[in-house]
Amino acid sequence: MKCEEIRVDISIPNPDETKKAEINREILFQLNHTMPMTAEYLKLLKTLFRGNIGENSVMMSPLNSIVCPENIKIGNHVFINSNVLFMGRGGITIEDDVQIACNAQLISNNHDPYHRMILTCKPVVIKQGVWIGAGATILAGVCVGKYAIIGAGSVVTKDVPDYAVAVGNPAKVIKILDKNKF
């Protein structure tokens, strides 16, 4: 996936961004202290993601840090387990029928190695039917192809093709699944 990098200088105060971050932290706190899957919980989820969460999608609490949830889009029938970390500055798209295990991390930003107050941001795209194992990390600019599997604890630094099983650090494709079985 080719994507343009966005650079953000976080050393320059931005009152609008600061206010948005405060509101997001408050909603996340409320969400983590609300009985899961109740009407109140689901309303808070929709509020946090600005309505960008699909039908029958579930996120289990507690939710870890979620930065820039307004840049995150979650499809239909998505299951996200507890303690998932979303760094959404560069944008995160999760398509339909995705499963994400606990303690996974989707990180769409990094820091410039020479000017560390500069964030370098690229989108993360998780295609339809992907399964991300516990503790896996998906880094900025990565697209995980449809029905791919990311093994537990893997660190994904580059695109993963459709139907691939990728494991390790850095993640490497170890097999391709039979697409006719889906």
Disulfide bonds with the S-S distance in Angstrom:
none
